[in-house]
Amino acid sequence: MSDIRTYNVTGMTCAHCVSSVTEEVQEIPGVDDVDVVLDTGVLTVTSSQSLDDAAVRAAVEEAGYALT
């Protein structure tokens, strides 16, 4: 059973921003898929195990952005 969560990311302005967020979030153990939409700032994470919101927040912050 997959755990699918949606977040809002602020501060992204270009494709490089999307790539940075995607790369950091994909490093979280158990994450299967990451989808980031630049225009809306929506981050959707699909994980094969229970997803830790704090880990997602830390990954997004490591990329240089913030969750709202």
C-alpha positions in Angstrom: 0.0 0.0 0.0 1.4 3.3 -1.1 1.5 6.5 1.0 0.8 9.5 -1.2 1.2 13.0 0.3 1.0 16.5 -1.2 2.8 19.5 0.0 3.2 23.2 -1.1 6.7 24.4 -1.8 7.6 28.1 -1.8 10.6 29.8 -3.5 10.9 27.8 -6.7 11.3 29.9 -9.8 12.8 27.6 -12.5 13.3 24.0 -13.7 16.6 23.8 -11.7 14.5 24.5 -8.5 12.2 21.6 -9.4 15.2 19.4 -10.1 16.8 20.3 -6.7 13.7 19.5 -4.7 13.1 16.3 -6.7 16.6 15.1 -6.1 16.6 15.8 -2.3 13.2 14.2 -1.7 14.1 11.1 -3.7 16.9 10.5 -1.2 14.3 9.8 1.6 14.2 6.0 2.3 11.1 4.4 0.8 10.2 7.2 -1.6 9.1 5.7 -5.0 8.0 8.8 -6.9 8.3 12.6 -6.7 6.3 15.0 -8.8 7.0 18.8 -8.5 4.8 21.3 -10.4 6.7 24.6 -10.8 3.6 26.7 -11.6 1.7 25.7 -8.5 4.5 24.7 -6.2 2.8 21.4 -5.5 5.0 18.5 -4.4 3.5 15.0 -4.5 5.5 12.2 -2.9 4.6 8.5 -3.3 6.2 6.2 -0.8 6.1 2.4 -0.2 6.2 3.0 3.5 4.9 5.5 5.9 6.2 9.0 5.0 7.7 11.2 7.7 6.6 14.8 7.0 9.7 16.1 9.0 12.0 14.2 6.6 10.2 15.8 3.6 10.5 19.3 5.1 14.2 18.7 5.8 14.8 17.5 2.3 13.0 20.6 0.8 14.9 22.9 3.1 18.2 21.2 2.1 17.3 22.0 -1.5 16.9 25.7 -0.4 13.1 26.0 -0.3 10.3 25.8 2.2 7.1 24.0 2.8 4.0 26.0 3.6 
